[in-house]
Amino acid sequence: MKRVIFDENLCQGTKECASIAAQAVTFASDGIAEGTDAVIDDDTAERMVSSCPSMAITAIDA
């Protein structure tokens, strides 16, 4: 199981990640992704990482 963390300096706010696992991400008022405490399965976490065009997502062990 994994958690995902977001680099707010890289995030472009495309929201691709939310289409994969909405429970693992929220968005600040400026549209930049912020992580939650949600734990997601490894495959979903890796899909989130792969989906990010700015490579702002990292998956870590929960």
PDBQT receptor file of N, H, CA, C and O in Angstrom, charges set to zero:
ATOM      1  N   MET A   1       0.841  -1.176   0.000  1.00  0.00    +0.000 N 
ATOM      2  CA  MET A   1       0.000   0.000   0.000  1.00  0.00    +0.000 C 
ATOM      3  C   MET A   1       0.893   1.248   0.000  1.00  0.00    +0.000 C 
ATOM      4  O   MET A   1       2.006   1.246   0.526  1.00  0.00    +0.000 OA
ATOM      5  N   LYS A   2       0.367   2.297  -0.603  1.00  0.00    +0.000 N 
ATOM      6  H   LYS A   2      -0.537   2.299  -1.031  1.00  0.00    +0.000 HD
ATOM      7  CA  LYS A   2       1.155   3.521  -0.815  1.00  0.00    +0.000 C 
ATOM      8  C   LYS A   2       0.372   4.765  -0.417  1.00  0.00    +0.000 C 
ATOM      9  O   LYS A   2      -0.856   4.762  -0.322  1.00  0.00    +0.000 OA
ATOM     10  N   ARG A   3       1.127   5.815  -0.191  1.00  0.00    +0.000 N 
ATOM     11  H   ARG A   3       2.124   5.817  -0.269  1.00  0.00    +0.000 HD
ATOM     12  CA  ARG A   3       0.602   7.172  -0.119  1.00  0.00    +0.000 C 
ATOM     13  C   ARG A   3       1.310   7.940  -1.224  1.00  0.00    +0.000 C 
ATOM     14  O   ARG A   3       2.405   7.566  -1.644  1.00  0.00    +0.000 OA
ATOM     15  N   VAL A   4       0.695   8.994  -1.687  1.00  0.00    +0.000 N 
ATOM     16  H   VAL A   4      -0.195   9.297  -1.346  1.00  0.00    +0.000 HD
ATOM     17  CA  VAL A   4       1.346   9.823  -2.697  1.00  0.00    +0.000 C 
ATOM     18  C   VAL A   4       1.598  11.210  -2.118  1.00  0.00    +0.000 C 
ATOM     19  O   VAL A   4       0.798  11.750  -1.355  1.00  0.00    +0.000 OA
ATOM     20  N   ILE A   5       2.734  11.761  -2.509  1.00  0.00    +0.000 N 
ATOM     21  H   ILE A   5       3.384  11.323  -3.129  1.00  0.00    +0.000 HD
ATOM     22  CA  ILE A   5       3.064  13.121  -2.109  1.00  0.00    +0.000 C 
ATOM     23  C   ILE A   5       3.273  13.945  -3.378  1.00  0.00    +0.000 C 
ATOM     24  O   ILE A   5       3.646  13.420  -4.427  1.00  0.00    +0.000 OA
ATOM     25  N   PHE A   6       3.026  15.219  -3.256  1.00  0.00    +0.000 N 
ATOM     26  H   PHE A   6       2.723  15.645  -2.403  1.00  0.00    +0.000 HD
ATOM     27  CA  PHE A   6       3.044  16.115  -4.408  1.00  0.00    +0.000 C 
ATOM     28  C   PHE A   6       4.068  17.221  -4.201  1.00  0.00    +0.000 C 
ATOM     29  O   PHE A   6       4.162  17.792  -3.115  1.00  0.00    +0.000 OA
ATOM     30  N   ASP A   7       4.826  17.519  -5.234  1.00  0.00    +0.000 N 
ATOM     31  H   ASP A   7       4.749  17.055  -6.117  1.00  0.00    +0.000 HD
ATOM     32  CA  ASP A   7       5.761  18.640  -5.209  1.00  0.00    +0.000 C 
ATOM     33  C   ASP A   7       5.015  19.855  -5.751  1.00  0.00    +0.000 C 
ATOM     34  O   ASP A   7       4.780  19.974  -6.953  1.00  0.00    +0.000 OA
ATOM     35  N   GLU A   8       4.653  20.740  -4.853  1.00  0.00    +0.000 N 
ATOM     36  H   GLU A   8       4.844  20.644  -3.876  1.00  0.00    +0.000 HD
ATOM     37  CA  GLU A   8       3.853  21.900  -5.262  1.00  0.00    +0.000 C 
ATOM     38  C   GLU A   8       4.616  22.847  -6.176  1.00  0.00    +0.000 C 
ATOM     39  O   GLU A   8       4.009  23.676  -6.854  1.00  0.00    +0.000 OA
ATOM     40  N   ASN A   9       5.929  22.735  -6.204  1.00  0.00    +0.000 N 
ATOM     41  H   ASN A   9       6.422  22.062  -5.653  1.00  0.00    +0.000 HD
ATOM     42  CA  ASN A   9       6.720  23.570  -7.110  1.00  0.00    +0.000 C 
ATOM     43  C   ASN A   9       6.689  23.050  -8.542  1.00  0.00    +0.000 C 
ATOM     44  O   ASN A   9       6.960  23.796  -9.484  1.00  0.00    +0.000 OA
ATOM     45  N   LEU A  10       6.360  21.777  -8.705  1.00  0.00    +0.000 N 
ATOM     46  H   LEU A  10       6.140  21.171  -7.940  1.00  0.00    +0.000 HD
ATOM     47  CA  LEU A  10       6.296  21.184 -10.045  1.00  0.00    +0.000 C 
ATOM     48  C   LEU A  10       4.872  21.058 -10.577  1.00  0.00    +0.000 C 
ATOM     49  O   LEU A  10       4.656  21.085 -11.788  1.00  0.00    +0.000 OA
ATOM     50  N   CYS A  11       3.908  20.921  -9.681  1.00  0.00    +0.000 N 
ATOM     51  H   CYS A  11       4.084  20.899  -8.697  1.00  0.00    +0.000 HD
ATOM     52  CA  CYS A  11       2.519  20.680 -10.090  1.00  0.00    +0.000 C 
ATOM     53  C   CYS A  11       2.004  21.805 -10.994  1.00  0.00    +0.000 C 
ATOM     54  O   CYS A  11       2.188  22.989 -10.714  1.00  0.00    +0.000 OA
ATOM     55  N   GLN A  12       1.353  21.392 -12.090  1.00  0.00    +0.000 N 
ATOM     56  H   GLN A  12       1.204  20.430 -12.317  1.00  0.00    +0.000 HD
ATOM     57  CA  GLN A  12       0.761  22.347 -13.030  1.00  0.00    +0.000 C 
ATOM     58  C   GLN A  12      -0.757  22.415 -12.899  1.00  0.00    +0.000 C 
ATOM     59  O   GLN A  12      -1.410  23.170 -13.619  1.00  0.00    +0.000 OA
ATOM     60  N   GLY A  13      -1.321  21.628 -11.981  1.00  0.00    +0.000 N 
ATOM     61  H   GLY A  13      -0.790  21.014 -11.396  1.00  0.00    +0.000 HD
ATOM     62  CA  GLY A  13      -2.758  21.674 -11.735  1.00  0.00    +0.000 C 
ATOM     63  C   GLY A  13      -3.610  21.063 -12.829  1.00  0.00    +0.000 C 
ATOM     64  O   GLY A  13      -4.751  21.484 -13.018  1.00  0.00    +0.000 OA
ATOM     65  N   THR A  14      -3.090  20.081 -13.558  1.00  0.00    +0.000 N 
ATOM     66  H   THR A  14      -2.163  19.739 -13.405  1.00  0.00    +0.000 HD
ATOM     67  CA  THR A  14      -3.865  19.465 -14.644  1.00  0.00    +0.000 C 
ATOM     68  C   THR A  14      -4.971  18.544 -14.139  1.00  0.00    +0.000 C 
ATOM     69  O   THR A  14      -5.914  18.245 -14.871  1.00  0.00    +0.000 OA
ATOM     70  N   LYS A  15      -4.859  18.098 -12.899  1.00  0.00    +0.000 N 
ATOM     71  H   LYS A  15      -4.093  18.342 -12.304  1.00  0.00    +0.000 HD
ATOM     72  CA  LYS A  15      -5.848  17.232 -12.244  1.00  0.00    +0.000 C 
ATOM     73  C   LYS A  15      -5.952  15.838 -12.849  1.00  0.00    +0.000 C 
ATOM     74  O   LYS A  15      -6.935  15.135 -12.614  1.00  0.00    +0.000 OA
ATOM     75  N   GLU A  16      -4.955  15.431 -13.623  1.00  0.00    +0.000 N 
ATOM     76  H   GLU A  16      -4.156  16.002 -13.814  1.00  0.00    +0.000 HD
ATOM     77  CA  GLU A  16      -4.926  14.060 -14.144  1.00  0.00    +0.000 C 
ATOM     78  C   GLU A  16      -4.948  13.064 -12.988  1.00  0.00    +0.000 C 
ATOM     79  O   GLU A  16      -5.600  12.023 -13.073  1.00  0.00    +0.000 OA
ATOM     80  N   CYS A  17      -4.244  13.380 -11.920  1.00  0.00    +0.000 N 
ATOM     81  H   CYS A  17      -3.715  14.226 -11.851  1.00  0.00    +0.000 HD
ATOM     82  CA  CYS A  17      -4.150  12.486 -10.765  1.00  0.00    +0.000 C 
ATOM     83  C   CYS A  17      -5.513  12.250 -10.120  1.00  0.00    +0.000 C 
ATOM     84  O   CYS A  17      -5.808  11.138  -9.684  1.00  0.00    +0.000 OA
ATOM     85  N   ALA A  18      -6.335  13.276 -10.056  1.00  0.00    +0.000 N 
ATOM     86  H   ALA A  18      -6.096  14.181 -10.410  1.00  0.00    +0.000 HD
ATOM     87  CA  ALA A  18      -7.647  13.147  -9.423  1.00  0.00    +0.000 C 
ATOM     88  C   ALA A  18      -8.554  12.209 -10.198  1.00  0.00    +0.000 C 
ATOM     89  O   ALA A  18      -9.444  11.588  -9.615  1.00  0.00    +0.000 OA
ATOM     90  N   SER A  19      -8.345  12.096 -11.496  1.00  0.00    +0.000 N 
ATOM     91  H   SER A  19      -7.623  12.600 -11.970  1.00  0.00    +0.000 HD
ATOM     92  CA  SER A  19      -9.175  11.182 -12.281  1.00  0.00    +0.000 C 
ATOM     93  C   SER A  19      -8.828   9.729 -11.984  1.00  0.00    +0.000 C 
ATOM     94  O   SER A  19      -9.598   8.829 -12.318  1.00  0.00    +0.000 OA
ATOM     95  N   ILE A  20      -7.684   9.494 -11.364  1.00  0.00    +0.000 N 
ATOM     96  H   ILE A  20      -7.059  10.225 -11.092  1.00  0.00    +0.000 HD
ATOM     97  CA  ILE A  20      -7.256   8.134 -11.032  1.00  0.00    +0.000 C 
ATOM     98  C   ILE A  20      -7.602   7.778  -9.592  1.00  0.00    +0.000 C 
ATOM     99  O   ILE A  20      -8.094   6.680  -9.334  1.00  0.00    +0.000 OA
ATOM    100  N   ALA A  21      -7.355   8.680  -8.655  1.00  0.00    +0.000 N 
ATOM    101  H   ALA A  21      -6.955   9.572  -8.864  1.00  0.00    +0.000 HD
ATOM    102  CA  ALA A  21      -7.621   8.405  -7.236  1.00  0.00    +0.000 C 
ATOM    103  C   ALA A  21      -7.954   9.708  -6.515  1.00  0.00    +0.000 C 
ATOM    104  O   ALA A  21      -7.110  10.293  -5.838  1.00  0.00    +0.000 OA
ATOM    105  N   ALA A  22      -9.183  10.144  -6.672  1.00  0.00    +0.000 N 
ATOM    106  H   ALA A  22      -9.869   9.668  -7.223  1.00  0.00    +0.000 HD
ATOM    107  CA  ALA A  22      -9.613  11.421  -6.103  1.00  0.00    +0.000 C 
ATOM    108  C   ALA A  22      -9.443  11.476  -4.587  1.00  0.00    +0.000 C 
ATOM    109  O   ALA A  22      -9.231  12.550  -4.023  1.00  0.00    +0.000 OA
ATOM    110  N   GLN A  23      -9.534  10.323  -3.927  1.00  0.00    +0.000 N 
ATOM    111  H   GLN A  23      -9.706   9.451  -4.385  1.00  0.00    +0.000 HD
ATOM    112  CA  GLN A  23      -9.415  10.309  -2.472  1.00  0.00    +0.000 C 
ATOM    113  C   GLN A  23      -7.998  10.629  -1.987  1.00  0.00    +0.000 C 
ATOM    114  O   GLN A  23      -7.802  10.934  -0.811  1.00  0.00    +0.000 OA
ATOM    115  N   ALA A  24      -7.027  10.563  -2.870  1.00  0.00    +0.000 N 
ATOM    116  H   ALA A  24      -7.186  10.315  -3.826  1.00  0.00    +0.000 HD
ATOM    117  CA  ALA A  24      -5.628  10.762  -2.490  1.00  0.00    +0.000 C 
ATOM    118  C   ALA A  24      -5.124  12.175  -2.755  1.00  0.00    +0.000 C 
ATOM    119  O   ALA A  24      -3.951  12.467  -2.522  1.00  0.00    +0.000 OA
ATOM    120  N   VAL A  25      -5.997  13.053  -3.239  1.00  0.00    +0.000 N 
ATOM    121  H   VAL A  25      -6.950  12.816  -3.429  1.00  0.00    +0.000 HD
ATOM    122  CA  VAL A  25      -5.540  14.399  -3.596  1.00  0.00    +0.000 C 
ATOM    123  C   VAL A  25      -6.636  15.428  -3.342  1.00  0.00    +0.000 C 
ATOM    124  O   VAL A  25      -7.820  15.163  -3.547  1.00  0.00    +0.000 OA
ATOM    125  N   THR A  26      -6.218  16.597  -2.894  1.00  0.00    +0.000 N 
ATOM    126  H   THR A  26      -5.256  16.812  -2.728  1.00  0.00    +0.000 HD
ATOM    127  CA  THR A  26      -7.084  17.770  -2.837  1.00  0.00    +0.000 C 
ATOM    128  C   THR A  26      -6.346  18.870  -3.599  1.00  0.00    +0.000 C 
ATOM    129  O   THR A  26      -5.180  18.713  -3.964  1.00  0.00    +0.000 OA
ATOM    130  N   PHE A  27      -7.028  19.960  -3.829  1.00  0.00    +0.000 N 
ATOM    131  H   PHE A  27      -7.974  20.087  -3.533  1.00  0.00    +0.000 HD
ATOM    132  CA  PHE A  27      -6.405  21.050  -4.577  1.00  0.00    +0.000 C 
ATOM    133  C   PHE A  27      -6.542  22.355  -3.812  1.00  0.00    +0.000 C 
ATOM    134  O   PHE A  27      -7.617  22.688  -3.312  1.00  0.00    +0.000 OA
ATOM    135  N   ALA A  28      -5.451  23.080  -3.729  1.00  0.00    +0.000 N 
ATOM    136  H   ALA A  28      -4.578  22.809  -4.136  1.00  0.00    +0.000 HD
ATOM    137  CA  ALA A  28      -5.448  24.391  -3.091  1.00  0.00    +0.000 C 
ATOM    138  C   ALA A  28      -6.235  25.368  -3.963  1.00  0.00    +0.000 C 
ATOM    139  O   ALA A  28      -6.595  25.049  -5.097  1.00  0.00    +0.000 OA
ATOM    140  N   SER A  29      -6.493  26.537  -3.435  1.00  0.00    +0.000 N 
ATOM    141  H   SER A  29      -6.200  26.796  -2.514  1.00  0.00    +0.000 HD
ATOM    142  CA  SER A  29      -7.276  27.528  -4.175  1.00  0.00    +0.000 C 
ATOM    143  C   SER A  29      -6.618  27.932  -5.491  1.00  0.00    +0.000 C 
ATOM    144  O   SER A  29      -7.295  28.402  -6.405  1.00  0.00    +0.000 OA
ATOM    145  N   ASP A  30      -5.304  27.751  -5.589  1.00  0.00    +0.000 N 
ATOM    146  H   ASP A  30      -4.755  27.368  -4.847  1.00  0.00    +0.000 HD
ATOM    147  CA  ASP A  30      -4.608  28.077  -6.833  1.00  0.00    +0.000 C 
ATOM    148  C   ASP A  30      -4.550  26.899  -7.803  1.00  0.00    +0.000 C 
ATOM    149  O   ASP A  30      -3.923  26.993  -8.859  1.00  0.00    +0.000 OA
ATOM    150  N   GLY A  31      -5.212  25.775  -7.443  1.00  0.00    +0.000 N 
ATOM    151  H   GLY A  31      -5.721  25.699  -6.586  1.00  0.00    +0.000 HD
ATOM    152  CA  GLY A  31      -5.277  24.620  -8.330  1.00  0.00    +0.000 C 
ATOM    153  C   GLY A  31      -4.136  23.634  -8.188  1.00  0.00    +0.000 C 
ATOM    154  O   GLY A  31      -4.082  22.641  -8.913  1.00  0.00    +0.000 OA
ATOM    155  N   ILE A  32      -3.226  23.893  -7.268  1.00  0.00    +0.000 N 
ATOM    156  H   ILE A  32      -3.270  24.700  -6.679  1.00  0.00    +0.000 HD
ATOM    157  CA  ILE A  32      -2.072  23.016  -7.068  1.00  0.00    +0.000 C 
ATOM    158  C   ILE A  32      -2.463  21.851  -6.162  1.00  0.00    +0.000 C 
ATOM    159  O   ILE A  32      -3.159  22.029  -5.162  1.00  0.00    +0.000 OA
ATOM    160  N   ALA A  33      -2.001  20.652  -6.532  1.00  0.00    +0.000 N 
ATOM    161  H   ALA A  33      -1.436  20.507  -7.344  1.00  0.00    +0.000 HD
ATOM    162  CA  ALA A  33      -2.345  19.434  -5.803  1.00  0.00    +0.000 C 
ATOM    163  C   ALA A  33      -1.693  19.394  -4.429  1.00  0.00    +0.000 C 
ATOM    164  O   ALA A  33      -0.564  19.842  -4.227  1.00  0.00    +0.000 OA
ATOM    165  N   GLU A  34      -2.462  18.832  -3.489  1.00  0.00    +0.000 N 
ATOM    166  H   GLU A  34      -3.378  18.468  -3.653  1.00  0.00    +0.000 HD
ATOM    167  CA  GLU A  34      -1.971  18.577  -2.140  1.00  0.00    +0.000 C 
ATOM    168  C   GLU A  34      -2.378  17.158  -1.782  1.00  0.00    +0.000 C 
ATOM    169  O   GLU A  34      -3.481  16.728  -2.117  1.00  0.00    +0.000 OA
ATOM    170  N   GLY A  35      -1.516  16.440  -1.116  1.00  0.00    +0.000 N 
ATOM    171  H   GLY A  35      -0.620  16.790  -0.844  1.00  0.00    +0.000 HD
ATOM    172  CA  GLY A  35      -1.815  15.069  -0.735  1.00  0.00    +0.000 C 
ATOM    173  C   GLY A  35      -2.772  14.988   0.440  1.00  0.00    +0.000 C 
ATOM    174  O   GLY A  35      -2.961  15.953   1.181  1.00  0.00    +0.000 OA
ATOM    175  N   THR A  36      -3.365  13.825   0.592  1.00  0.00    +0.000 N 
ATOM    176  H   THR A  36      -3.212  13.042  -0.010  1.00  0.00    +0.000 HD
ATOM    177  CA  THR A  36      -4.200  13.523   1.746  1.00  0.00    +0.000 C 
ATOM    178  C   THR A  36      -3.536  12.374   2.498  1.00  0.00    +0.000 C 
ATOM    179  O   THR A  36      -2.463  11.912   2.110  1.00  0.00    +0.000 OA
ATOM    180  N   ASP A  37      -4.164  11.918   3.559  1.00  0.00    +0.000 N 
ATOM    181  H   ASP A  37      -5.036  12.293   3.875  1.00  0.00    +0.000 HD
ATOM    182  CA  ASP A  37      -3.643  10.770   4.307  1.00  0.00    +0.000 C 
ATOM    183  C   ASP A  37      -4.131   9.451   3.731  1.00  0.00    +0.000 C 
ATOM    184  O   ASP A  37      -3.891   8.396   4.318  1.00  0.00    +0.000 OA
ATOM    185  N   ALA A  38      -4.806   9.493   2.603  1.00  0.00    +0.000 N 
ATOM    186  H   ALA A  38      -5.001  10.350   2.127  1.00  0.00    +0.000 HD
ATOM    187  CA  ALA A  38      -5.361   8.272   2.009  1.00  0.00    +0.000 C 
ATOM    188  C   ALA A  38      -4.257   7.289   1.640  1.00  0.00    +0.000 C 
ATOM    189  O   ALA A  38      -3.193   7.671   1.154  1.00  0.00    +0.000 OA
ATOM    190  N   VAL A  39      -4.540   6.024   1.884  1.00  0.00    +0.000 N 
ATOM    191  H   VAL A  39      -5.405   5.714   2.280  1.00  0.00    +0.000 HD
ATOM    192  CA  VAL A  39      -3.646   4.939   1.493  1.00  0.00    +0.000 C 
ATOM    193  C   VAL A  39      -4.296   4.254   0.295  1.00  0.00    +0.000 C 
ATOM    194  O   VAL A  39      -5.471   3.891   0.340  1.00  0.00    +0.000 OA
ATOM    195  N   ILE A  40      -3.528   4.082  -0.766  1.00  0.00    +0.000 N 
ATOM    196  H   ILE A  40      -2.573   4.377  -0.802  1.00  0.00    +0.000 HD
ATOM    197  CA  ILE A  40      -4.057   3.476  -1.989  1.00  0.00    +0.000 C 
ATOM    198  C   ILE A  40      -3.183   2.291  -2.389  1.00  0.00    +0.000 C 
ATOM    199  O   ILE A  40      -2.044   2.164  -1.938  1.00  0.00    +0.000 OA
ATOM    200  N   ASP A  41      -3.724   1.440  -3.230  1.00  0.00    +0.000 N 
ATOM    201  H   ASP A  41      -4.649   1.544  -3.597  1.00  0.00    +0.000 HD
ATOM    202  CA  ASP A  41      -2.956   0.264  -3.642  1.00  0.00    +0.000 C 
ATOM    203  C   ASP A  41      -1.796   0.675  -4.548  1.00  0.00    +0.000 C 
ATOM    204  O   ASP A  41      -1.800   1.747  -5.152  1.00  0.00    +0.000 OA
ATOM    205  N   ASP A  42      -0.816  -0.203  -4.620  1.00  0.00    +0.000 N 
ATOM    206  H   ASP A  42      -0.812  -1.074  -4.129  1.00  0.00    +0.000 HD
ATOM    207  CA  ASP A  42       0.416   0.094  -5.358  1.00  0.00    +0.000 C 
ATOM    208  C   ASP A  42       0.163   0.431  -6.823  1.00  0.00    +0.000 C 
ATOM    209  O   ASP A  42       0.753   1.372  -7.355  1.00  0.00    +0.000 OA
ATOM    210  N   ASP A  43      -0.711  -0.332  -7.479  1.00  0.00    +0.000 N 
ATOM    211  H   ASP A  43      -1.191  -1.096  -7.047  1.00  0.00    +0.000 HD
ATOM    212  CA  ASP A  43      -0.975  -0.092  -8.902  1.00  0.00    +0.000 C 
ATOM    213  C   ASP A  43      -1.582   1.285  -9.135  1.00  0.00    +0.000 C 
ATOM    214  O   ASP A  43      -1.199   1.985 -10.072  1.00  0.00    +0.000 OA
ATOM    215  N   THR A  44      -2.526   1.673  -8.286  1.00  0.00    +0.000 N 
ATOM    216  H   THR A  44      -2.837   1.104  -7.524  1.00  0.00    +0.000 HD
ATOM    217  CA  THR A  44      -3.155   2.982  -8.424  1.00  0.00    +0.000 C 
ATOM    218  C   THR A  44      -2.135   4.089  -8.195  1.00  0.00    +0.000 C 
ATOM    219  O   THR A  44      -2.121   5.085  -8.917  1.00  0.00    +0.000 OA
ATOM    220  N   ALA A  45      -1.294   3.915  -7.201  1.00  0.00    +0.000 N 
ATOM    221  H   ALA A  45      -1.306   3.105  -6.614  1.00  0.00    +0.000 HD
ATOM    222  CA  ALA A  45      -0.260   4.918  -6.926  1.00  0.00    +0.000 C 
ATOM    223  C   ALA A  45       0.676   5.075  -8.120  1.00  0.00    +0.000 C 
ATOM    224  O   ALA A  45       1.020   6.193  -8.503  1.00  0.00    +0.000 OA
ATOM    225  N   GLU A  46       1.082   3.967  -8.699  1.00  0.00    +0.000 N 
ATOM    226  H   GLU A  46       0.803   3.058  -8.388  1.00  0.00    +0.000 HD
ATOM    227  CA  GLU A  46       1.983   4.042  -9.856  1.00  0.00    +0.000 C 
ATOM    228  C   GLU A  46       1.298   4.675 -11.061  1.00  0.00    +0.000 C 
ATOM    229  O   GLU A  46       1.939   5.385 -11.835  1.00  0.00    +0.000 OA
ATOM    230  N   ARG A  47       0.004   4.426 -11.226  1.00  0.00    +0.000 N 
ATOM    231  H   ARG A  47      -0.517   3.849 -10.597  1.00  0.00    +0.000 HD
ATOM    232  CA  ARG A  47      -0.736   5.088 -12.318  1.00  0.00    +0.000 C 
ATOM    233  C   ARG A  47      -0.786   6.590 -12.088  1.00  0.00    +0.000 C 
ATOM    234  O   ARG A  47      -0.660   7.370 -13.032  1.00  0.00    +0.000 OA
ATOM    235  N   MET A  48      -0.972   7.003 -10.832  1.00  0.00    +0.000 N 
ATOM    236  H   MET A  48      -1.075   6.370 -10.065  1.00  0.00    +0.000 HD
ATOM    237  CA  MET A  48      -0.969   8.438 -10.533  1.00  0.00    +0.000 C 
ATOM    238  C   MET A  48       0.380   9.053 -10.881  1.00  0.00    +0.000 C 
ATOM    239  O   MET A  48       0.442  10.098 -11.527  1.00  0.00    +0.000 OA
ATOM    240  N   VAL A  49       1.455   8.407 -10.455  1.00  0.00    +0.000 N 
ATOM    241  H   VAL A  49       1.404   7.557  -9.929  1.00  0.00    +0.000 HD
ATOM    242  CA  VAL A  49       2.803   8.905 -10.743  1.00  0.00    +0.000 C 
ATOM    243  C   VAL A  49       2.999   9.033 -12.252  1.00  0.00    +0.000 C 
ATOM    244  O   VAL A  49       3.496  10.052 -12.730  1.00  0.00    +0.000 OA
ATOM    245  N   SER A  50       2.612   8.004 -12.998  1.00  0.00    +0.000 N 
ATOM    246  H   SER A  50       2.209   7.176 -12.610  1.00  0.00    +0.000 HD
ATOM    247  CA  SER A  50       2.794   7.998 -14.457  1.00  0.00    +0.000 C 
ATOM    248  C   SER A  50       1.945   9.042 -15.162  1.00  0.00    +0.000 C 
ATOM    249  O   SER A  50       2.327   9.550 -16.216  1.00  0.00    +0.000 OA
ATOM    250  N   SER A  51       0.791   9.363 -14.583  1.00  0.00    +0.000 N 
ATOM    251  H   SER A  51       0.480   8.950 -13.727  1.00  0.00    +0.000 HD
ATOM    252  CA  SER A  51      -0.140  10.275 -15.253  1.00  0.00    +0.000 C 
ATOM    253  C   SER A  51       0.279  11.735 -15.171  1.00  0.00    +0.000 C 
ATOM    254  O   SER A  51      -0.212  12.564 -15.938  1.00  0.00    +0.000 OA
ATOM    255  N   CYS A  52       1.169  12.055 -14.261  1.00  0.00    +0.000 N 
ATOM    256  H   CYS A  52       1.567  11.382 -13.638  1.00  0.00    +0.000 HD
ATOM    257  CA  CYS A  52       1.501  13.458 -14.010  1.00  0.00    +0.000 C 
ATOM    258  C   CYS A  52       2.455  14.000 -15.081  1.00  0.00    +0.000 C 
ATOM    259  O   CYS A  52       3.595  13.546 -15.179  1.00  0.00    +0.000 OA
ATOM    260  N   PRO A  53       1.997  14.966 -15.883  1.00  0.00    +0.000 N 
ATOM    261  CA  PRO A  53       2.851  15.497 -16.950  1.00  0.00    +0.000 C 
ATOM    262  C   PRO A  53       4.054  16.285 -16.424  1.00  0.00    +0.000 C 
ATOM    263  O   PRO A  53       5.047  16.447 -17.133  1.00  0.00    +0.000 OA
ATOM    264  N   SER A  54       3.969  16.773 -15.190  1.00  0.00    +0.000 N 
ATOM    265  H   SER A  54       3.162  16.641 -14.614  1.00  0.00    +0.000 HD
ATOM    266  CA  SER A  54       5.091  17.543 -14.643  1.00  0.00    +0.000 C 
ATOM    267  C   SER A  54       5.935  16.736 -13.656  1.00  0.00    +0.000 C 
ATOM    268  O   SER A  54       6.844  17.273 -13.023  1.00  0.00    +0.000 OA
ATOM    269  N   MET A  55       5.629  15.447 -13.531  1.00  0.00    +0.000 N 
ATOM    270  H   MET A  55       4.891  15.010 -14.045  1.00  0.00    +0.000 HD
ATOM    271  CA  MET A  55       6.369  14.542 -12.643  1.00  0.00    +0.000 C 
ATOM    272  C   MET A  55       6.421  15.073 -11.207  1.00  0.00    +0.000 C 
ATOM    273  O   MET A  55       7.467  15.035 -10.558  1.00  0.00    +0.000 OA
ATOM    274  N   ALA A  56       5.278  15.568 -10.721  1.00  0.00    +0.000 N 
ATOM    275  H   ALA A  56       4.428  15.599 -11.248  1.00  0.00    +0.000 HD
ATOM    276  CA  ALA A  56       5.196  16.167  -9.389  1.00  0.00    +0.000 C 
ATOM    277  C   ALA A  56       4.750  15.184  -8.313  1.00  0.00    +0.000 C 
ATOM    278  O   ALA A  56       4.631  15.564  -7.149  1.00  0.00    +0.000 OA
ATOM    279  N   ILE A  57       4.502  13.928  -8.678  1.00  0.00    +0.000 N 
ATOM    280  H   ILE A  57       4.598  13.619  -9.625  1.00  0.00    +0.000 HD
ATOM    281  CA  ILE A  57       3.966  12.954  -7.730  1.00  0.00    +0.000 C 
ATOM    282  C   ILE A  57       5.009  11.888  -7.426  1.00  0.00    +0.000 C 
ATOM    283  O   ILE A  57       5.686  11.377  -8.319  1.00  0.00    +0.000 OA
ATOM    284  N   THR A  58       5.120  11.567  -6.145  1.00  0.00    +0.000 N 
ATOM    285  H   THR A  58       4.570  11.982  -5.420  1.00  0.00    +0.000 HD
ATOM    286  CA  THR A  58       5.983  10.485  -5.686  1.00  0.00    +0.000 C 
ATOM    287  C   THR A  58       5.143   9.543  -4.838  1.00  0.00    +0.000 C 
ATOM    288  O   THR A  58       4.369   9.991  -3.992  1.00  0.00    +0.000 OA
ATOM    289  N   ALA A  59       5.290   8.245  -5.056  1.00  0.00    +0.000 N 
ATOM    290  H   ALA A  59       5.919   7.881  -5.743  1.00  0.00    +0.000 HD
ATOM    291  CA  ALA A  59       4.601   7.241  -4.244  1.00  0.00    +0.000 C 
ATOM    292  C   ALA A  59       5.560   6.746  -3.170  1.00  0.00    +0.000 C 
ATOM    293  O   ALA A  59       6.715   6.428  -3.451  1.00  0.00    +0.000 OA
ATOM    294  N   ILE A  60       5.063   6.686  -1.924  1.00  0.00    +0.000 N 
ATOM    295  H   ILE A  60       4.125   6.944  -1.696  1.00  0.00    +0.000 HD
ATOM    296  CA  ILE A  60       5.874   6.194  -0.809  1.00  0.00    +0.000 C 
ATOM    297  C   ILE A  60       5.112   5.085  -0.100  1.00  0.00    +0.000 C 
ATOM    298  O   ILE A  60       3.884   5.027  -0.163  1.00  0.00    +0.000 OA
ATOM    299  N   ASP A  61       5.841   4.211   0.571  1.00  0.00    +0.000 N 
ATOM    300  H   ASP A  61       6.838   4.258   0.621  1.00  0.00    +0.000 HD
ATOM    301  CA  ASP A  61       5.188   3.155   1.337  1.00  0.00    +0.000 C 
ATOM    302  C   ASP A  61       4.362   3.769   2.452  1.00  0.00    +0.000 C 
ATOM    303  O   ASP A  61       4.792   4.709   3.122  1.00  0.00    +0.000 OA
ATOM    304  N   ALA A  62       3.171   3.224   2.640  1.00  0.00    +0.000 N 
ATOM    305  H   ALA A  62       2.822   2.461   2.096  1.00  0.00    +0.000 HD
ATOM    306  CA  ALA A  62       2.267   3.744   3.675  1.00  0.00    +0.000 C 
ATOM    307  C   ALA A  62       2.651   3.207   5.038  1.00  0.00    +0.000 C 
ATOM    308  O   ALA A  62       2.006   3.532   6.034  1.00  0.00    +0.000 OA
TER     309      ALA A  62
